[in-house]
């Protein structure tokens, strides 16, 4: 059994069958009464249910109420009204977390128990008692630990016992002895209270924890577990205002090991790095780097540029290629690159801006940035930067429908890489050579070089594995799935989609999961499960829009059109094709235009549209494919057109055409 607030993507295919889901946002009157009774509350069943209803079934509120009644009134439910009127009012007003904590704090009163809760609020996870001991050691932290200094072990255990009886502290975990934990809402409430109302105490605690955790870890940890104290050290260093020390003494030399990007590349801890980097920004807002720190701890322009570059990189890796937060970081970084004359970081900033523009704006704007990147690579005479620039130009030219030009740039990037003398001076979201291989393969498919195309795509996956670049592997799998979809190879689409979803779920690559939904929906539709398939495709398209990615959206809307056709909803399929064409006008991505014309012809033939209109669609498909030199799409359009003419010649009526997709 799993309890979680976040969906578990691995179980999505099994919901309703072997994986049953129960939503527990609110308890029923009956379940709330059972919870109160389990907590030791005694009384009439009707009164227990009434108490549950007053709290709208809010689990934490009922838990706190039950604990309080048991502790203070021997569990007598008849005393609930006098102690819960204010609390129930707060819950019904929707302020469950903050108001419940505020009300319970009023019940509990000031004392050592609240000091412990406020110290726990410094953390967002279970905390070793040894760390809390660092905080309560003399000298006392003013306004916080005076009542806790020099406590005996018995007195300390008594305080913890009171908090556990009140359900404000979790029971002892036999798997993590010596660790204390509480409900996330309790962490959040008391931590925020300490930060805003007792800021000096907050900073004093953070200073002690910064020094504690940086000495607790090995100097150069070689696992994520051993690295964890250093992540915490940077977090608490920033909370204390020690921004420069946290960056220069811990993050750069010990976490990332200088230019090696050790925690990211070797340990794959990009999500953890992002959580750490957020503390260099005001309240985690990626457009607002911290401006002030403790004396002598302000970030220099060099520091700011480094932090912005790191944040932009890992925001892209974890939140997707269209993450607006990453764009904000790169836009702030670019002028610093110019003022500090840092061409390598300027390359990173331009790549970040290009990536975002490709996903969310039109391809002309993205192409302008790609040309700037190419010019910078030429100016620096750096082969690694040139591979990255060729990657950018190949992608933009491919989606514009310039398949020969795209192949030329992609092939050049691969040729430079094959010299074996390329050192990569900057960290990338995914290895550019893998993407060059993928787009060389896709371009060759359009140009009719099918056998070579498959060999190169297989090499792209192999190189990504050799480089141990999980993000590049995800991109290679994604583009391999696209290739299988082009060829209507259902078994390969199924196999590669499963691999892509598994990897993306494990690595938290949100960008690729909607593609998995869409293609699994397309597979179900093509297998006759049209209602289920269309729902999957629509969910995937909606999720794709949610993450802000517009690139390739026309092809997914076309997949929806195919599913609607399978379901004999051809008029809706035509409407989907019109939607895809509107998207193309905005984005300028014309790589799938020939196929959209062909599909429109198929759908028009199915509903018995005017022959002139149907013929025009097939001719537009063939003409567009010829213009783009897409041999594969031209052959497909010609074959469909020939089948249409054969069926038309064999019948007297003009309705009932059923052409293959």
C-alpha positions in Angstrom: 0.0 0.0 0.0 1.3 3.5 -0.9 0.1 6.7 0.6 1.0 9.8 -1.4 -0.1 13.2 -2.4 1.5 12.9 -5.9 0.3 10.5 -8.6 2.3 7.4 -9.3 2.9 7.3 -13.0 4.1 3.7 -13.0 0.6 2.6 -11.9 -1.4 4.7 -14.3 -2.0 1.8 -16.7 -3.4 -0.4 -13.9 -5.8 2.0 -12.2 -9.2 0.4 -11.8 -7.8 -3.1 -12.2 -4.9 -4.4 -10.2 -4.2 -1.0 -8.8 -7.0 0.5 -6.8 -7.0 4.2 -5.8 -8.8 5.7 -2.9 -8.9 9.5 -2.5 -8.7 10.6 1.1 -9.0 14.3 0.9 -11.9 14.3 3.4 -13.2 11.6 5.7 -16.9 10.7 5.8 -18.8 11.2 9.0 -18.5 7.5 9.8 -14.8 7.3 9.0 -14.1 10.4 11.1 -16.0 8.9 14.0 -13.9 5.7 13.7 -10.7 7.8 13.7 -11.7 9.7 16.9 -12.6 6.4 18.6 -9.2 4.9 17.5 -7.5 7.9 19.2 -9.2 7.0 22.5 -12.2 9.3 22.3 -15.2 7.9 24.1 -18.9 8.7 23.8 -22.1 8.3 21.8 -21.7 7.4 18.1 -23.9 10.3 17.0 -21.7 12.8 18.9 -18.6 11.3 17.3 -20.1 11.7 13.9 -21.3 15.2 14.6 -17.7 16.2 15.7 -16.4 14.7 12.4 -18.9 16.7 10.4 -18.0 20.0 12.2 -14.4 19.5 11.0 -15.5 18.7 7.4 -13.7 15.3 7.7 -10.3 17.1 7.8 -8.0 14.3 9.0 -5.3 16.4 10.7 -7.8 18.5 12.5 -9.7 15.4 13.8 -6.4 13.8 14.8 -5.4 16.9 16.8 -8.9 17.1 18.4 -8.9 13.5 19.3 -5.4 13.7 20.9 -6.4 16.8 22.9 -9.6 15.3 24.2 -7.8 12.1 25.2 -4.9 14.0 26.9 -6.9 16.7 28.6 -10.4 15.2 29.2 -9.9 11.5 29.3 -11.4 11.2 25.8 -14.8 12.6 26.7 -16.5 13.5 23.4 -19.0 15.7 25.3 -16.1 18.2 25.9 -15.4 18.5 22.2 -17.6 21.5 21.5 -16.1 23.8 24.1 -12.6 23.2 22.8 -13.4 22.9 19.1 -15.8 25.7 18.2 -13.0 28.1 17.0 -11.0 25.3 15.4 -14.0 24.0 13.4 -14.8 27.5 12.2 -11.2 27.8 11.0 -11.4 24.5 9.1 -14.7 25.4 7.4 -13.2 28.6 6.2 -10.6 26.6 4.2 -7.5 27.6 6.2 -6.9 24.0 7.3 -3.1 24.0 7.8 -2.4 27.4 9.3 -5.5 27.9 11.3 -5.5 24.4 12.7 -1.9 24.9 13.9 -2.7 28.4 15.3 -5.7 27.0 17.2 -3.7 24.1 18.6 -0.9 26.4 19.6 -3.4 28.4 21.7 -4.5 25.2 23.4 -1.0 24.0 24.0 0.5 27.3 25.3 4.1 28.6 25.2 6.7 26.3 26.5 9.5 23.8 25.6 7.1 21.8 23.4 6.5 24.7 21.1 10.3 25.4 21.0 10.8 21.9 19.7 8.1 22.3 17.1 9.7 25.5 15.9 13.1 23.8 15.6 11.5 21.0 13.7 10.1 23.6 11.4 13.6 24.4 10.2 13.5 21.1 8.3 11.3 19.6 5.6 12.1 16.0 6.5 12.9 13.7 9.4 15.7 15.1 11.5 18.3 13.3 13.6 18.1 14.2 17.3 21.8 15.0 17.1 21.0 18.0 14.9 18.5 19.3 17.5 21.1 18.8 20.2 23.4 21.2 18.3 20.6 23.8 18.6 19.9 23.3 22.3 23.5 23.2 23.4 24.7 26.3 25.4 24.7 29.2 24.8 21.0 29.4 24.5 19.5 30.9 21.3 17.5 33.9 22.6 13.8 33.6 22.4 13.9 29.9 21.5 16.0 27.4 23.5 16.3 29.0 27.0 13.9 26.4 28.3 15.7 23.5 26.6 19.4 24.1 27.6 20.9 21.6 30.0 17.8 19.3 29.9 18.3 15.8 31.3 17.6 12.9 29.0 14.5 12.1 31.0 13.2 15.7 30.7 13.9 15.6 26.9 12.0 12.3 26.5 9.1 13.7 28.5 8.7 16.7 26.1 8.8 14.3 23.1 6.2 12.1 24.8 3.8 15.0 25.2 4.2 16.0 21.6 3.6 12.4 20.5 0.5 12.1 22.6 -0.8 15.3 20.9 0.0 13.8 17.5 2.2 16.8 16.8 5.2 14.5 16.6 5.3 11.1 14.8 5.9 7.9 16.7 9.4 6.5 16.9 10.4 4.9 13.6 12.1 1.5 14.2 13.8 1.8 10.8 15.3 5.2 11.7 16.0 5.2 15.4 16.9 8.6 16.8 15.0 10.6 14.1 12.1 12.9 14.8 9.4 13.7 12.3 6.0 15.4 12.1 3.2 16.1 9.6 4.4 18.3 6.7 1.8 20.9 7.6 3.3 21.1 11.1 6.8 21.5 9.6 5.5 24.3 7.4 3.5 26.2 10.0 6.0 26.3 12.8 9.0 26.9 10.4 7.3 29.9 8.8 6.4 31.2 12.3 10.0 31.0 13.4 11.3 32.7 10.3 8.9 35.6 10.3 8.3 36.2 14.0 11.7 35.2 15.5 14.0 35.9 12.5 17.2 36.3 14.7 16.6 32.9 16.3 15.9 31.5 12.8 19.3 32.8 11.6 21.1 31.7 14.7 19.8 28.1 14.3 20.7 28.2 10.6 24.3 29.3 11.4 24.8 26.3 13.8 23.3 23.9 11.3 25.4 25.2 8.4 28.6 24.5 10.4 27.3 21.2 11.7 26.3 19.7 8.4 29.4 20.8 6.5 31.6 19.1 9.0 29.4 16.0 9.2 29.8 15.0 5.6 33.0 13.4 4.1 35.0 16.1 2.4 34.2 14.8 -1.1 31.2 12.5 -0.8 30.8 9.8 -3.6 27.1 8.9 -3.1 23.9 10.9 -2.8 23.4 9.7 0.7 26.8 10.9 1.8 26.2 14.2 -0.1 22.9 14.9 1.8 24.6 16.8 4.7 26.3 19.1 2.2 22.9 19.9 0.5 21.6 20.7 4.0 24.7 22.8 4.8 24.1 25.0 1.7 20.4 25.3 2.6 21.1 26.4 6.1 24.0 28.6 5.0 21.7 30.6 2.8 19.1 30.8 5.5 21.8 32.3 7.7 22.7 34.8 5.0 26.1 33.1 4.3 25.6 33.1 0.6 29.2 33.4 -0.6 30.5 30.8 1.9 27.8 28.3 1.1 28.5 28.7 -2.6 32.3 28.9 -2.6 33.2 26.7 0.3 30.5 23.9 -0.1 28.5 24.0 -3.3 31.3 24.6 -5.9 34.3 22.7 -4.4 32.6 19.9 -2.6 29.2 19.2 -4.2 30.0 20.0 -7.9 33.8 19.6 -7.5 34.6 22.6 -9.6 33.8 22.3 -13.3 33.2 18.5 -13.0 29.5 19.0 -12.1 30.0 15.8 -10.0 26.6 15.8 -8.2 24.7 16.3 -11.5 26.7 14.2 -14.0 28.0 11.4 -11.8 25.3 11.2 -9.1 22.4 12.4 -11.2 21.1 14.5 -8.3 19.7 17.4 -10.4 16.5 17.6 -8.5 18.4 17.9 -5.2 20.7 20.5 -6.7 17.7 22.6 -7.8 16.2 22.5 -4.3 19.5 23.8 -3.0 19.9 26.5 -5.6 16.4 27.8 -4.8 17.8 29.2 -1.6 20.0 31.7 -3.5 16.8 33.3 -4.8 14.3 35.4 -2.8 11.6 33.1 -1.5 12.4 30.6 -4.3 11.4 33.0 -7.1 13.7 32.3 -10.0 13.6 35.9 -11.3 14.8 37.3 -8.0 18.4 36.5 -6.9 19.1 37.4 -3.3 20.6 40.9 -3.1 21.6 41.0 0.6 23.4 38.7 2.9 25.3 38.8 6.1 28.3 41.1 6.3 30.8 40.2 3.5 28.4 37.5 2.2 26.9 39.3 -0.8 27.0 37.4 -4.1 29.4 39.0 -6.7 28.5 39.3 -10.3 30.5 36.2 -11.1 28.6 34.3 -8.3 25.3 35.4 -9.7 26.2 34.3 -13.2 27.2 30.9 -12.0 24.1 30.4 -9.9 21.8 31.6 -12.8 23.5 29.2 -15.2 23.2 26.3 -12.8 19.6 27.0 -12.0 18.6 27.4 -15.7 20.3 24.1 -16.5 18.6 22.1 -13.8 15.2 23.8 -14.2 15.3 22.7 -17.8 16.4 19.2 -16.9 13.7 18.6 -14.3 10.8 20.8 -15.3 11.0 20.4 -19.1 12.4 22.2 -22.1 9.7 24.8 -22.0 10.1 25.7 -18.3 9.5 29.5 -18.0 11.5 29.6 -14.8 14.6 28.5 -16.8 14.0 31.3 -19.4 14.0 33.9 -16.6 17.3 32.6 -15.4 18.9 32.7 -18.8 17.6 36.2 -19.6 19.2 37.5 -16.4 22.4 35.6 -17.2 23.0 37.0 -20.7 23.9 40.6 -19.8 26.2 39.4 -17.1 28.0 37.2 -19.6 28.6 40.2 -21.8 29.7 42.5 -18.9 32.0 39.8 -17.5 33.2 38.6 -21.0 32.3 35.0 -20.3 31.7 33.4 -23.8 31.2 29.9 -22.5 28.5 30.9 -20.2 27.1 33.2 -22.9 26.8 30.0 -25.0 24.9 28.3 -22.2 22.5 31.3 -21.8 21.9 31.5 -25.6 21.3 27.7 -25.7 18.8 28.1 -22.9 17.0 30.9 -24.6 17.0 29.1 -27.9 15.6 25.9 -26.3 12.7 27.8 -24.7 12.0 29.8 -28.0 11.9 26.5 -30.0 9.4 25.0 -27.6 7.1 28.0 -27.1 7.6 30.7 -29.8 7.8 30.5 -33.6 10.7 28.8 -35.3 11.9 32.0 -37.0 12.7 33.5 -33.6 14.4 30.3 -32.5 16.4 30.2 -35.7 17.8 33.7 -35.1 19.1 32.5 -31.7 20.5 29.4 -33.3 22.5 31.5 -35.8 23.9 33.6 -32.9 25.0 30.4 -31.2 26.7 29.3 -34.5 28.5 32.6 -34.9 29.7 32.5 -31.3 31.0 28.9 -31.8 32.9 30.1 -34.9 34.3 33.1 -33.0 35.6 30.9 -30.2 36.8 28.2 -32.7 35.6 25.6 -30.1 34.6 22.2 -31.6 32.3 21.4 -28.6 30.4 24.6 -29.0 30.2 24.0 -32.8 28.5 20.6 -32.1 26.0 22.4 -29.9 25.4 25.0 -32.6 25.0 22.4 -35.3 22.4 20.6 -33.0 20.4 23.8 -32.7 20.4 24.6 -36.4 19.6 21.0 -37.3 16.6 20.9 -35.0 15.2 24.2 -36.3 15.7 23.4 -39.9 14.1 20.0 -39.5 10.9 21.3 -37.9 10.8 24.0 -40.6 10.7 21.1 -43.1 14.2 21.8 -44.6 15.3 18.1 -44.3 18.4 18.3 -46.5 19.7 21.3 -44.6 18.9 19.7 -41.3 20.8 16.5 -42.2 23.8 18.6 -43.3 24.1 20.4 -39.9 23.4 17.2 -37.9 26.0 15.3 -39.9 28.5 18.0 -39.4 28.0 17.9 -35.7 28.5 14.1 -35.7 31.6 14.4 -37.9 33.3 16.8 -35.4 32.4 14.5 -32.5 33.9 11.5 -34.3 37.4 13.2 -34.4 37.7 12.1 -30.8 39.4 15.3 -29.7 36.4 17.1 -28.4 36.3 18.3 -24.7 33.0 19.8 -23.5 33.7 22.9 -21.4 30.1 23.5 -20.4 27.4 21.3 -19.0 24.5 20.7 -21.3 21.0 19.4 -20.5 21.7 16.5 -22.9 24.7 15.6 -24.9 24.5 17.5 -28.3 26.0 14.7 -30.3 23.1 12.4 -29.3 20.6 14.9 -30.6 22.7 15.4 -33.8 22.6 11.7 -34.4 18.8 11.6 -33.8 18.0 14.4 -36.2 20.4 13.0 -38.8 18.4 9.8 -38.6 15.0 11.6 -38.8 16.1 13.7 -41.7 17.4 10.6 -43.5 14.0 8.9 -43.0 12.3 11.8 -44.8 14.9 11.7 -47.6 14.1 8.0 -48.1 17.3 6.6 -46.5 15.4 4.1 -44.3 18.1 1.5 -43.5 20.8 4.2 -42.7 18.2 6.1 -40.6 17.5 3.1 -38.3 21.2 2.4 -37.8 22.0 6.0 -36.8 19.0 6.1 -34.4 20.2 2.9 -32.7 23.7 4.5 -32.4 22.2 7.6 -30.7 20.6 5.4 -28.0 23.9 3.5 -27.7 26.0 6.7 -27.3 23.5 8.1 -24.7 24.0 4.9 -22.7 27.8 5.0 -23.0 27.8 8.6 -21.8 25.5 7.7 -18.9 23.5 10.8 -19.9 19.9 9.9 -18.8 18.4 13.1 -20.2 20.0 12.4 -23.6 18.8 8.9 -23.4 15.2 10.1 -22.8 15.5 12.4 -25.8 16.8 9.6 -28.0 14.0 7.3 -26.9 11.5 10.1 -27.5 12.7 10.7 -31.0 12.9 6.9 -31.6 9.3 6.6 -30.6 8.5 9.4 -33.1 10.3 7.5 -35.9 8.3 4.3 -35.0 5.1 6.4 -35.1 6.1 7.8 -38.6 6.3 4.2 -39.8 3.1 3.0 -38.0 5.2 0.3 -36.3 2.8 -0.4 -33.3 5.1 -3.0 -31.6 8.1 -0.6 -31.5 5.9 2.3 -30.4 4.7 0.2 -27.5 8.2 -1.0 -26.5 9.9 2.3 -26.8 7.1 4.2 -25.1 7.3 1.9 -22.1 11.0 2.5 -21.9 10.5 6.2 -22.2 7.9 6.4 -19.5 9.9 4.2 -17.1 13.0 6.3 -17.5 11.1 9.6 -17.3 9.2 8.5 -14.2 12.4 7.3 -12.5 14.3 10.5 -13.4 11.3 12.9 -12.9 11.5 14.1 -16.5 8.0 15.6 -16.8 8.5 16.7 -20.4 8.3 13.3 -21.9 5.4 11.8 -19.9 2.6 13.4 -22.0 4.1 11.9 -25.1 3.7 8.5 -23.5 0.1 9.2 -22.8 -0.6 10.3 -26.3 1.1 7.4 -28.1 -0.4 4.8 -25.8 -3.8 6.4 -26.6 -3.0 6.1 -30.3 -2.1 2.5 -29.9 -5.4 1.7 -28.1 -7.4 3.5 -30.7 -5.7 1.7 -33.6 -6.4 -1.6 -31.7 -10.1 -0.8 -31.5 -10.3 0.6 -28.0 -11.2 4.1 -29.3 -13.0 5.6 -26.4 -10.2 4.8 -24.0 -7.6 5.8 -26.6 -9.1 9.2 -27.4 -9.3 10.0 -23.6 -5.6 9.1 -23.2 -4.6 11.3 -26.2 -6.7 14.3 -25.0 -5.2 13.9 -21.5 -1.7 13.9 -23.0 -2.3 16.9 -25.2 -3.7 18.8 -22.2 -0.7 17.9 -20.0 1.6 18.9 -22.9 0.0 22.3 -23.0 0.3 22.5 -19.2 4.1 22.2 -19.3 4.1 24.9 -21.9 5.5 22.9 -24.9 4.0 23.8 -28.3 6.7 22.2 -30.5 5.4 18.9 -32.1 1.9 19.7 -30.9 0.5 19.6 -34.4 1.6 15.9 -34.8 -0.1 15.0 -31.6 -3.3 16.7 -32.6 -3.0 14.7 -35.9 -2.8 11.6 -33.8 -6.0 12.6 -32.1 -7.6 13.0 -35.6 -6.5 9.5 -36.5 -8.1 8.2 -33.3 -11.3 10.0 -34.0 -11.3 8.5 -37.5 -10.9 5.0 -36.0 -14.0 5.8 -33.9 -16.0 6.8 -37.0 -16.1 10.4 -35.8 -14.7 11.7 -39.0 -16.2 15.2 -38.9 -14.4 15.7 -35.5 -11.2 14.3 -37.1 -11.4 17.0 -39.8 -11.8 19.7 -37.1 -8.7 18.3 -35.4 -6.8 18.7 -38.6 -7.9 22.3 -38.9 -6.7 22.8 -35.3 -3.3 21.4 -36.2 -3.0 23.7 -39.2 -3.7 26.7 -37.0 -0.9 25.6 -34.6 1.4 25.4 -37.6 0.6 28.9 -38.7 1.7 30.1 -35.2 4.8 27.9 -34.8 5.9 27.6 -38.4 6.8 24.0 -38.0 6.0 22.5 -41.4 7.7 19.1 -41.0 4.3 17.2 -40.8 2.4 19.4 -43.2 2.4 16.9 -46.0 0.9 14.3 -43.7 -1.8 16.7 -42.5 -2.9 17.3 -46.1 -3.0 13.5 -46.7 -5.1 12.9 -43.6 -7.5 15.6 -44.6 -7.9 13.9 -48.0 -8.6 10.6 -46.2 -11.2 12.1 -44.0 -12.9 14.1 -46.8 -13.2 10.9 -48.8 -14.8 9.1 -45.9 -17.6 11.7 -45.6 -18.1 12.0 -49.3 -16.9 15.5 -49.7 -16.7 17.1 -53.1 -14.2 15.3 -55.4 -12.4 18.6 -56.1 -11.7 19.3 -52.5 -10.6 15.7 -51.8 -8.3 15.7 -54.8 -6.8 19.0 -53.8 -5.8 17.7 -50.4 -4.0 14.7 -51.9 -2.3 16.9 -54.4 -1.2 19.3 -51.7 0.2 16.4 -49.7 2.2 15.2 -52.7 3.3 18.7 -53.7 4.4 19.6 -50.1 6.4 16.4 -49.7 8.1 17.0 -53.1 9.0 20.5 -52.1 10.5 19.4 -48.8 12.2 16.4 -50.6 10.5 14.1 -48.1 10.6 10.9 -50.2 8.9 8.8 -47.4 5.9 11.2 -47.1 5.6 11.6 -50.8 5.4 7.8 -51.3 2.8 7.5 -48.6 0.7 10.3 -50.1 0.9 8.9 -53.6 -0.1 5.4 -52.4 -3.1 6.8 -50.5 -4.1 8.9 -53.5 -3.8 5.8 -55.8 -6.0 3.8 -53.5 -8.6 6.6 -53.4 -8.7 6.7 -57.2 -8.9 2.9 -57.4 -11.9 2.8 -55.0 -13.5 5.7 -56.8 -13.2 3.9 -60.2 -14.8 0.8 -58.8 -18.0 2.4 -57.5 -20.7 4.6 -58.8 -21.3 6.6 -55.6 -19.0 9.0 -53.9 -19.4 8.0 -50.3 -18.0 5.2 -48.1 -14.3 5.4 -48.9 -12.3 3.7 -46.3 -8.6 4.5 -46.9 -5.7 3.2 -44.9 -3.9 5.6 -42.5 
